[in-house]
Amino acid sequence: MRPLLPFAVLLFACSAAIDGELATVRCADEGAYGPPACAPGETCHGGVCAALGAPVGHECANDEDCASPATCADGAQLGLGSVLRCVVPCCSSAECGEPGDGNVCRTMKSGGGSVCWPASDLGEGAGGELQLGDTGPGGACVAASECRSGACDTGRCVDTCCADSSCTASERICRAGQSAVGEGWYCGFAPTEQSGIGECATASDCVTGECVTVEDAKVCLAPCCSSRECGTVELKAGTYQLACALSASGARGCVGRVDQQATLGVGAACKIGNDCRSWLCVDDGDGKFCSDFCCDDASCGDTKQFSCRPRPTGNAWALRCVRN
């Protein structure tokens, strides 16, 4: 009969062979990935080391390498680096974990959405060492290391956004344009004399900072997470719906034009773009369906069936609704 091992040995042993199987590996550092808390490729979850997949920001070879809901994306295609990493969509850096995780929200080079990505890949940090603070957009800063986003511009922290709700009171407007976090939407301040969303002549007329042309009309660009959020526009030919699409500058906004009869939502079977409220009828190999631009999984409706993922769209990469 084998002698019984002390309880402490069973609880804290890194691994032990019992009848040809590995014993349960206990851990205390919840969320820690790999050594020293767990074996390589394992995560401390509920006090036990388990092979759940790599967390956001870690290298990967395919989607299966990443812990759900993250997927594997090529930094070169997104304009964020040269390696493949596990990513999730984001609206602000606060959605990318704790500052100590080292991930920030950055806009893809096409402007079609943002994903969580390691700040160290982007050449950010202080003194060569990666550091991220907890100051939100609009907060005072001297160095990038004070900001949760890892980006300090003219004495204030800058971060990405999907809507005004992503921004703080001091930087309450989600504006389109070039900033320290890329070309796209960022939290900024607009002068009070600027108008809201509506007709415009130049970008200075718009609180969002961009005036776009939709056929024979010019309207202020509005941010969007789905085409359902976009209204209508009056054109010489009549009233048309606006769809969530990429503007000329690359910012995702209500700029696409679709006919009034285009009403099908994400997941509906379609033949052409004008069947869909989004104008996006895609074929993923299992048949054509209506997709849409998105900010997160919830933007796509039924999260059990659809997810928001970086995908090639035309000549650019953008966050788009895909079937699970």
Secondary structure, DSSP 8 states (H G I E B T S, - for coil): ------HHHHHH-S--EETTEE---B-SSTT-BSTTTSSTT-EEETTEEE---B-TTSB-SSGGGB-TT-EEEEHHHHTS-SSEEEE-B-SSGGGG--GGG-EEEEE-TTSB-EEEEEGGGGT-SBTTB-----B-TT-B-SSGGGBTTS-EETTEE--B-SSGGGS-STT-EEEEEEETTEEEEEEE---TTSB-SSB-SSGGGBTTS-EEEETTEEEE--B-SSGGG--EEEETTEEEEEEEEE-TTS-EEEEEEE-TT--B-TT-B-SSGGGBTTS-EEE-SS-EEE--B-SSGGGGS-TTTEEEEEEEETTEEEEEEEE-
